[in-house]
Each structure stands twice: as C-alpha cells, then as structure tokens.
Amino acid sequence: MSEKVQVGNKIRAIRESKSMELDVLAERTQLSVEQIKAIEDGCPLPGLAPLIKIARVLGVRLGTFLDDQQNIGAVVTRHEEERESVRFSNHASAGKESMIYHSLSEGKENRHLEPFVIDILPADGNQFDLSSHEGEEFIFVLDGMVEINYGKHNYVLEKGDSIYYDSIVKHHVHGYDGQKAKILAVIYTPI
C-alpha cells in the first residue's frame, strides 16, 4: 500500500470513528468535499495545509496521519536508516508530486513540532497555489536553492540560508527556477 493511501485511510478511519460525515469535515475545514474525498481515496496529497486543517478538526496531531508508533521518550533518527516518506503535490498544477517529506519525529508521542527533511523535485513551470494554516514554519536549505512566496514577498534562499515565518500568511515553497533542492523544515501547529 502506498503512503498516500495510508494517509487517506487514516483520515477516513478517524473521521468515521468520530461519526463525522464528509460534508461536515469539509465545512469545518473550509475544504471542498471533493478535496477531502480525493485525499481519502489516495490521490496526490496537495500539501500540508489541508492535512493540518483536517487534523485540527478531527482533534489529532498532524503526525497521526504520518506514522503509527508512539514513543514517550526520545526519538533518534539515524542517517543510515530508511525513513517513511510521504509525497505531496504541494499545490502544483495538475497534481504532480513535487515534494517528498521524510519525518524526523516518527513515533514521538504528543509532539507539537513536525521536523522533516524534504526533497523538492524538479518542476516544470511555476503553476502553484499559495496556502496557509495555523502555526509557524522554519526552513533551512540543505542543498540547492529554494524560493518562498510569502504574502506579497518572494525570498530566494541558498544552501545554508534559513527562514522562519508565521504560516497563517499565504505561502508556497518550491525549488528556485524549477530546480531540485533539499530542505530541513520544522512545522509547529497548535492542537
């Protein structure tokens, strides 16, 4: 089973366990019924913002959709260990997958931060939608160049650069000029 289907299945299972209809979840998240149905059915995930909205309405942390294991103590991620990954279209046009998220907190119980290493795949064109969600984000560029559209501003970051911002402001992160890149991203979302 692919990671997209697993995320969708987890969302559906939690929604159904709360006896919540699809249209109620859509109304509360301000997402369309079609968007949520597509996510639950395993279509390319649009990005973290819709998942964060769904998690808040369902009363779970974002990581609930991304992993199953719970660890009360410290969680260590070794570089040689393969990490679970989740692919997102990141609001790109035509739903093409453009980012691969590798969790660095897999299994940590009651976490408020979601750290990821993200592979940004090469992309054709600059067709994407800005998104927003509650919380904050920190991004550190590990390799390549990244462009961040943030509100009315555009920032180009190179290897070693970082940015910290309120994610309630509409934003989008992508490889500069369609190039591939790798970033460390830490996302905080209040529950």
Backbone as JSON, one array per atom type, in Angstrom:
{
  "sequence": "MSEKVQVGNKIRAIRESKSMELDVLAERTQLSVEQIKAIEDGCPLPGLAPLIKIARVLGVRLGTFLDDQQNIGAVVTRHEEERESVRFSNHASAGKESMIYHSLSEGKENRHLEPFVIDILPADGNQFDLSSHEGEEFIFVLDGMVEINYGKHNYVLEKGDSIYYDSIVKHHVHGYDGQKAKILAVIYTPI",
  "N": [[0.85, -1.18, 0.0], [0.58, 2.24, -0.81], [2.12, 5.26, 0.57], [0.45, 7.47, 0.26], [-2.13, 6.4, 0.13], [-2.24, 5.25, 2.66], [-2.23, 7.54, 4.34], [-4.65, 8.73, 3.53], [-6.41, 6.63, 4.2], [-6.09, 6.61, 6.99], [-7.11, 9.1, 7.69], [-9.79, 8.8, 6.85], [-10.55, 6.67, 8.54], [-10.32, 7.82, 11.11], [-12.13, 9.95, 10.87], [-14.53, 8.51, 10.42], [-14.6, 7.06, 12.8], [-15.34, 9.01, 14.53], [-17.86, 9.44, 13.78], [-18.34, 11.34, 11.77], [-19.55, 12.96, 9.0], [-18.52, 13.32, 5.57], [-19.19, 15.82, 4.38], [-19.5, 17.44, 6.62], [-16.92, 17.5, 7.71], [-15.69, 18.79, 5.58], [-16.96, 21.3, 5.63], [-16.16, 22.28, 8.15], [-13.39, 22.39, 7.88], [-13.1, 24.09, 5.81], [-12.54, 23.16, 3.33], [-13.14, 21.62, 0.15], [-15.63, 19.09, -0.42], [-14.88, 17.39, -2.44], [-12.06, 17.68, -2.41], [-11.38, 16.53, 0.08], [-12.42, 13.95, -0.25], [-10.77, 13.1, -2.37], [-8.28, 13.07, -1.09], [-8.75, 11.11, 0.89], [-9.16, 8.96, -0.81], [-6.66, 8.45, -1.8], [-5.47, 10.04, -3.77], [-2.95, 12.26, -5.21], [-1.42, 13.98, -2.56], [-2.19, 17.3, -1.66], [-0.66, 19.05, -0.1], [0.75, 20.18, 3.07], [-0.96, 22.0, 4.37], [-3.85, 21.48, 3.96], [-3.94, 18.99, 5.31], [-3.23, 19.73, 7.89], [-5.4, 21.34, 8.59], [-7.44, 19.41, 8.53], [-6.51, 17.68, 10.56], [-6.73, 19.36, 12.82], [-9.54, 19.77, 12.98], [-10.37, 17.15, 13.38], [-9.24, 16.73, 15.81], [-6.71, 15.68, 16.29], [-3.11, 15.28, 16.22], [-0.97, 16.39, 13.56], [1.0, 14.47, 12.94], [-0.29, 12.07, 13.44], [-1.44, 11.19, 11.08], [0.78, 10.55, 9.65], [2.42, 8.67, 10.87], [2.38, 5.69, 12.95], [3.44, 4.67, 15.3], [4.09, 5.12, 18.77], [6.14, 6.81, 21.03], [7.24, 7.52, 24.18], [9.62, 8.48, 25.23], [12.79, 9.84, 24.13], [13.28, 10.25, 20.61], [15.28, 8.9, 18.21], [16.72, 9.46, 15.1], [18.49, 7.86, 12.73], [20.96, 8.5, 10.23], [21.53, 6.48, 8.41], [19.35, 4.87, 8.42], [16.39, 3.93, 6.77], [13.78, 6.17, 6.18], [10.25, 6.59, 6.66], [8.31, 7.97, 4.07], [6.33, 10.61, 2.69], [4.57, 11.68, -0.09], [3.86, 14.75, -1.73], [1.85, 16.92, -3.75], [2.1, 19.55, -3.34], [0.44, 21.7, -3.92], [0.81, 22.1, -6.63], [0.1, 22.68, -10.09], [-1.99, 20.47, -11.91], [-1.63, 18.43, -10.11], [0.8, 17.07, -9.86], [3.27, 15.22, -8.21], [5.55, 16.87, -6.15], [7.12, 17.1, -3.93], [8.89, 15.28, -1.43], [8.42, 14.19, 1.71], [10.29, 13.44, 4.55], [9.95, 12.17, 7.62], [11.3, 13.27, 10.72], [10.57, 12.78, 13.22], [9.23, 10.53, 13.71], [7.08, 8.52, 15.46], [7.24, 9.86, 17.89], [5.53, 10.64, 20.73], [2.81, 12.86, 21.5], [3.85, 15.19, 20.31], [4.56, 18.57, 19.34], [5.93, 19.79, 17.41], [6.8, 19.28, 14.0], [9.31, 17.94, 12.45], [10.97, 17.71, 9.33], [12.93, 16.31, 6.67], [12.98, 17.45, 3.47], [12.7, 16.54, 0.17], [12.77, 18.42, -2.64], [11.41, 18.14, -5.69], [12.45, 18.45, -9.17], [10.69, 20.81, -11.19], [8.33, 21.68, -13.75], [7.62, 24.84, -14.91], [5.84, 27.46, -13.11], [3.38, 27.01, -11.78], [1.32, 27.12, -9.19], [-0.53, 27.11, -6.11], [-0.86, 29.39, -3.44], [-0.9, 28.64, 0.05], [-2.28, 28.45, 3.38], [-2.09, 27.99, 6.94], [-2.69, 27.45, 10.44], [-0.05, 28.22, 12.73], [3.57, 27.95, 12.74], [6.56, 28.04, 10.73], [9.82, 26.8, 10.09], [12.53, 26.89, 7.94], [15.43, 25.45, 6.62], [17.92, 25.52, 4.25], [19.35, 22.76, 2.82], [20.49, 21.84, 0.46], [20.89, 23.03, -2.86], [18.75, 25.6, -4.27], [16.05, 27.54, -3.01], [12.81, 28.89, -3.44], [10.64, 30.99, -1.74], [7.42, 32.0, -1.66], [5.83, 34.38, 0.09], [3.18, 35.82, 1.4], [3.1, 38.97, 0.04], [5.7, 38.92, -0.67], [8.75, 37.6, -2.1], [11.24, 35.25, -1.51], [14.51, 34.15, -2.08], [16.43, 31.49, -1.25], [19.62, 30.16, -0.51], [21.88, 27.33, -0.15], [22.46, 26.76, 3.23], [21.08, 29.01, 4.07], [18.25, 30.31, 5.92], [14.77, 30.54, 6.92], [12.13, 31.82, 8.89], [8.76, 31.8, 9.64], [5.33, 32.97, 10.09], [2.83, 30.75, 9.49], [0.22, 31.3, 8.89], [0.04, 33.27, 7.09], [-0.4, 33.41, 3.62], [1.5, 31.17, 1.65], [4.15, 29.57, -0.25], [6.43, 27.0, -0.98], [9.13, 26.13, -3.01], [11.44, 24.68, -5.41], [13.95, 26.84, -6.61], [13.56, 28.36, -9.73], [12.54, 26.01, -10.81], [14.31, 24.0, -10.09], [15.77, 21.11, -8.42], [15.93, 20.61, -4.86], [16.91, 20.42, -1.38], [15.6, 20.51, 1.84], [15.51, 21.27, 5.37], [12.74, 21.25, 7.33], [10.79, 22.58, 9.9], [7.79, 22.37, 11.45], [5.35, 23.95, 13.32], [2.3, 23.36, 14.78], [-0.52, 24.41, 16.46], [-2.64, 22.48, 18.58]],
  "CA": [[0.0, 0.0, 0.0], [1.41, 3.44, -0.89], [1.96, 6.16, 1.7], [-0.7, 8.34, 0.02], [-3.33, 5.67, 0.51], [-2.21, 5.1, 4.1], [-2.66, 8.81, 4.92], [-6.08, 8.84, 3.26], [-7.12, 5.63, 5.01], [-6.07, 7.03, 8.39], [-8.06, 10.21, 7.82], [-11.14, 8.23, 6.75], [-10.82, 5.88, 9.74], [-10.53, 8.73, 12.24], [-13.39, 10.66, 10.61], [-15.63, 7.58, 10.64], [-14.67, 6.71, 14.23], [-15.99, 10.15, 15.19], [-19.17, 9.53, 13.15], [-18.39, 12.62, 11.07], [-19.78, 12.84, 7.57], [-17.57, 14.01, 4.71], [-19.58, 17.22, 4.19], [-19.26, 18.15, 7.88], [-15.48, 17.74, 7.75], [-15.4, 19.8, 4.56], [-17.43, 22.6, 6.11], [-15.33, 22.72, 9.29], [-12.01, 22.65, 7.43], [-13.2, 25.03, 4.7], [-12.05, 22.48, 2.14], [-14.28, 21.07, -0.58], [-15.9, 17.66, -0.25], [-14.07, 16.72, -3.46], [-10.68, 17.64, -1.94], [-11.24, 15.55, 1.16], [-12.64, 12.63, -0.84], [-9.57, 12.76, -3.13], [-7.23, 12.73, -0.11], [-9.09, 9.81, 1.48], [-9.06, 7.94, -1.85], [-5.26, 8.21, -2.15], [-4.96, 10.9, -4.85], [-1.77, 13.01, -4.73], [-1.69, 14.89, -1.45], [-1.92, 18.65, -2.13], [0.33, 19.73, 0.74], [0.49, 20.03, 4.5], [-2.02, 22.89, 4.88], [-5.13, 20.77, 4.12], [-3.82, 17.96, 6.34], [-3.24, 20.41, 9.19], [-6.79, 21.73, 8.85], [-8.17, 18.18, 8.84], [-6.07, 17.21, 11.88], [-7.32, 20.24, 13.85], [-10.97, 19.5, 13.1], [-10.54, 15.8, 13.94], [-8.71, 16.74, 17.17], [-5.49, 14.88, 16.38], [-1.93, 15.98, 15.74], [-0.64, 16.1, 12.17], [1.77, 13.23, 12.87], [-1.19, 10.91, 13.48], [-1.64, 10.74, 9.71], [2.06, 10.22, 9.02], [3.03, 7.49, 11.48], [1.51, 4.97, 13.87], [4.1, 4.26, 16.52], [4.16, 6.13, 19.82], [7.28, 6.65, 21.91], [7.19, 8.56, 25.19], [10.96, 9.02, 25.41], [13.46, 10.47, 22.99], [13.25, 9.55, 19.33], [16.53, 9.12, 17.48], [16.65, 9.09, 13.69], [19.85, 7.66, 12.22], [21.05, 8.84, 8.82], [21.59, 5.3, 7.55], [18.06, 4.18, 8.46], [15.4, 4.43, 5.81], [12.65, 6.81, 6.84], [9.0, 6.61, 5.92], [8.15, 9.23, 3.36], [5.02, 10.94, 2.16], [4.72, 12.54, -1.28], [2.85, 15.78, -1.88], [1.9, 17.74, -4.97], [2.42, 20.88, -2.85], [-0.43, 22.66, -4.62], [1.24, 22.31, -8.01], [-0.98, 22.44, -11.04], [-2.12, 19.1, -12.44], [-1.46, 17.47, -9.03], [2.05, 16.31, -9.98], [4.02, 15.17, -6.95], [6.72, 17.73, -6.27], [7.89, 17.09, -2.69], [8.9, 14.05, -0.65], [8.66, 14.52, 3.11], [10.85, 12.37, 5.37], [9.75, 12.58, 9.0], [12.41, 13.12, 11.67], [9.99, 12.63, 14.56], [8.36, 9.37, 13.61], [6.87, 7.77, 16.68], [7.29, 10.68, 19.11], [4.19, 10.87, 21.26], [2.42, 14.19, 21.98], [4.74, 16.23, 19.81], [3.96, 19.8, 18.82], [6.75, 20.14, 16.26], [6.92, 18.25, 12.97], [10.52, 18.17, 11.65], [11.08, 16.91, 8.11], [13.84, 16.59, 5.57], [12.1, 17.45, 2.31], [13.29, 16.57, -1.17], [11.95, 19.18, -3.58], [11.69, 17.56, -7.0], [12.44, 19.43, -10.26], [9.33, 21.09, -11.64], [8.16, 22.47, -14.97], [6.74, 25.99, -14.74], [5.61, 28.0, -11.77], [1.95, 26.98, -11.53], [1.01, 26.6, -7.87], [-1.41, 27.94, -5.29], [-0.4, 29.68, -2.09], [-1.77, 28.06, 1.06], [-1.99, 28.92, 4.73], [-2.61, 27.19, 8.04], [-2.22, 27.97, 11.71], [1.24, 27.75, 13.2], [4.83, 28.57, 12.33], [7.46, 27.15, 9.99], [11.24, 27.13, 9.98], [13.13, 26.16, 6.82], [16.88, 25.58, 6.45], [18.25, 24.91, 2.96], [20.46, 21.8, 2.9], [21.12, 21.7, -0.85], [20.18, 23.7, -3.94], [18.17, 26.91, -3.99], [14.62, 27.45, -2.76], [12.07, 30.14, -3.47], [9.48, 31.01, -0.86], [6.47, 33.08, -1.85], [5.26, 34.6, 1.41], [2.38, 37.03, 1.28], [3.46, 39.73, -1.16], [7.16, 38.89, -0.81], [9.43, 36.4, -2.6], [12.58, 35.09, -0.96], [15.32, 33.09, -2.67], [17.39, 31.04, -0.26], [20.66, 29.24, -0.97], [22.38, 26.37, 0.83], [22.89, 27.39, 4.46], [20.15, 30.08, 4.43], [17.04, 29.84, 6.59], [13.66, 31.47, 7.06], [11.17, 31.46, 9.93], [7.6, 32.64, 9.37], [4.0, 32.58, 10.54], [2.25, 30.05, 8.34], [-1.13, 31.77, 8.63], [0.2, 34.08, 5.89], [-0.35, 32.53, 2.44], [2.88, 30.92, 1.27], [4.46, 28.39, -1.06], [7.86, 26.68, -1.01], [9.46, 25.32, -4.19], [12.8, 24.84, -5.9], [14.14, 28.05, -7.41], [13.64, 28.17, -11.18], [12.18, 24.63, -11.13], [15.4, 23.08, -9.78], [15.6, 20.28, -7.23], [16.58, 21.13, -3.66], [16.64, 19.65, -0.16], [15.47, 21.41, 2.98], [15.05, 20.83, 6.68], [11.6, 22.08, 7.7], [10.19, 22.29, 11.19], [6.47, 22.96, 11.42], [4.63, 23.94, 14.58], [0.86, 23.61, 14.64], [-1.22, 24.23, 17.73], [-3.73, 21.5, 18.51]],
  "C": [[0.89, 1.24, 0.0], [1.14, 4.34, 0.3], [0.79, 7.1, 1.51], [-1.99, 7.67, 0.49], [-3.37, 5.5, 2.02], [-2.69, 6.38, 4.78], [-4.17, 8.95, 4.74], [-6.9, 7.86, 4.09], [-7.18, 6.04, 6.47], [-7.07, 8.16, 8.62], [-9.49, 9.68, 7.8], [-11.49, 7.47, 8.03], [-11.1, 6.77, 10.95], [-11.86, 9.47, 12.08], [-14.57, 9.74, 10.91], [-15.75, 7.17, 12.1], [-15.35, 7.8, 15.05], [-17.39, 10.37, 14.62], [-19.37, 10.87, 12.46], [-18.54, 12.37, 9.58], [-18.75, 13.69, 6.8], [-17.91, 15.5, 4.57], [-19.38, 18.05, 5.45], [-17.77, 18.47, 8.01], [-15.11, 18.82, 6.76], [-15.78, 21.19, 5.05], [-16.51, 23.14, 7.22], [-13.89, 23.04, 8.9], [-11.95, 23.73, 6.37], [-12.5, 24.48, 3.45], [-13.28, 21.94, 1.41], [-14.43, 19.58, -0.27], [-15.02, 16.88, -1.23], [-12.61, 16.6, -3.03], [-10.49, 16.55, -0.89], [-11.43, 14.14, 0.62], [-11.4, 12.18, -1.61], [-8.43, 12.35, -2.19], [-7.5, 11.35, 0.47], [-8.94, 8.68, 0.47], [-7.63, 7.71, -2.34], [-4.76, 8.99, -3.34], [-3.75, 11.67, -4.33], [-2.16, 14.02, -3.65], [-1.3, 16.31, -1.86], [-0.84, 19.37, -1.34], [-0.04, 19.56, 2.19], [-0.7, 20.85, 4.98], [-3.37, 22.19, 4.99], [-5.07, 19.69, 5.2], [-3.85, 18.57, 7.73], [-4.66, 20.82, 9.55], [-7.63, 20.51, 9.23], [-7.81, 17.67, 10.23], [-6.7, 18.04, 12.99], [-8.79, 19.92, 14.06], [-11.2, 18.12, 13.73], [-9.96, 15.68, 15.35], [-7.51, 15.84, 17.36], [-4.31, 15.72, 15.9], [-1.64, 15.56, 14.3], [0.08, 14.75, 12.03], [0.93, 11.97, 12.94], [-1.41, 10.33, 12.09], [-0.37, 10.17, 9.11], [2.77, 9.03, 9.64], [2.07, 6.89, 12.51], [2.14, 4.74, 15.24], [4.2, 5.42, 17.5], [5.32, 5.81, 20.75], [7.29, 7.81, 22.89], [8.55, 9.23, 25.34], [11.5, 9.69, 24.16], [13.34, 9.59, 21.74], [14.53, 9.91, 18.58], [16.33, 8.64, 16.05], [18.08, 9.02, 13.17], [19.89, 7.9, 10.71], [21.04, 7.62, 7.92], [20.27, 4.52, 7.53], [17.12, 4.79, 7.43], [14.22, 4.99, 6.58], [11.4, 6.64, 5.99], [8.89, 7.96, 5.23], [6.72, 9.36, 2.87], [5.24, 11.91, 1.03], [3.54, 13.49, -1.38], [2.98, 16.45, -3.24], [2.24, 19.17, -4.61], [1.69, 21.96, -3.63], [0.06, 23.0, -6.02], [0.07, 22.04, -8.94], [-0.89, 21.0, -11.54], [-1.82, 18.04, -11.39], [-0.2, 16.64, -9.11], [2.81, 16.37, -8.65], [5.31, 15.95, -7.1], [7.59, 17.75, -5.02], [7.78, 15.73, -2.02], [9.32, 14.42, 0.77], [9.16, 13.29, 3.85], [10.77, 12.83, 6.83], [10.99, 12.32, 9.84], [11.88, 12.92, 13.09], [9.07, 11.42, 14.63], [8.29, 8.63, 14.94], [6.89, 8.59, 17.95], [5.88, 11.05, 19.53], [4.02, 12.32, 21.7], [3.33, 15.31, 21.49], [3.94, 17.41, 19.29], [4.73, 20.3, 17.6], [6.77, 18.96, 15.3], [8.17, 18.56, 12.14], [10.59, 17.18, 10.48], [12.35, 17.28, 7.36], [12.96, 16.44, 4.33], [12.92, 17.52, 1.04], [12.32, 17.31, -2.07], [12.36, 18.7, -4.97], [11.71, 18.66, -8.07], [11.01, 19.59, -10.78], [9.35, 21.91, -12.93], [7.21, 23.62, -14.65], [6.55, 26.39, -13.29], [4.12, 28.06, -11.46], [1.68, 26.31, -10.19], [0.09, 27.58, -7.16], [-0.77, 28.17, -3.93], [-1.39, 29.06, -1.1], [-1.39, 28.63, 2.42], [-2.61, 27.95, 5.73], [-2.09, 27.8, 9.33], [-0.84, 27.43, 12.02], [2.41, 28.56, 12.67], [5.66, 27.55, 11.58], [8.88, 27.71, 10.01], [11.8, 26.27, 8.87], [14.62, 26.49, 6.76], [17.24, 24.85, 5.16], [19.5, 24.05, 3.12], [21.22, 21.7, 1.58], [20.26, 22.42, -1.89], [19.72, 25.09, -3.52], [16.65, 26.77, -3.91], [14.01, 28.84, -2.87], [10.85, 29.99, -2.57], [8.65, 32.23, -1.22], [5.73, 33.2, -0.53], [4.49, 35.92, 1.4], [2.7, 37.72, -0.03], [4.95, 39.71, -1.44], [7.63, 37.56, -1.4], [10.84, 36.39, -2.03], [13.26, 33.94, -1.68], [16.4, 32.76, -1.66], [18.36, 30.05, -0.89], [21.05, 28.31, 0.17], [22.93, 27.14, 2.04], [21.99, 28.53, 4.93], [18.94, 29.47, 5.14], [16.0, 30.94, 6.62], [12.72, 30.92, 8.13], [9.97, 32.37, 9.73], [6.33, 32.08, 9.99], [3.29, 31.97, 9.35], [0.78, 30.39, 8.1], [-1.13, 32.69, 7.41], [0.32, 33.13, 4.7], [1.09, 32.42, 1.95], [2.99, 29.69, 0.37], [5.97, 28.23, -1.12], [8.12, 25.79, -2.21], [10.91, 25.56, -4.58], [12.89, 26.08, -6.79], [14.31, 27.68, -8.88], [13.39, 26.7, -11.58], [13.24, 23.59, -10.8], [15.06, 22.22, -8.56], [16.36, 20.93, -6.07], [16.26, 20.2, -2.5], [16.63, 20.64, 0.99], [15.18, 20.64, 4.26], [13.91, 21.78, 7.03], [11.06, 21.61, 9.04], [8.88, 23.07, 11.25], [5.84, 22.82, 12.79], [3.16, 24.22, 14.28], [0.21, 23.41, 15.99], [-2.35, 23.23, 17.56], [-5.01, 22.15, 18.98]]
}
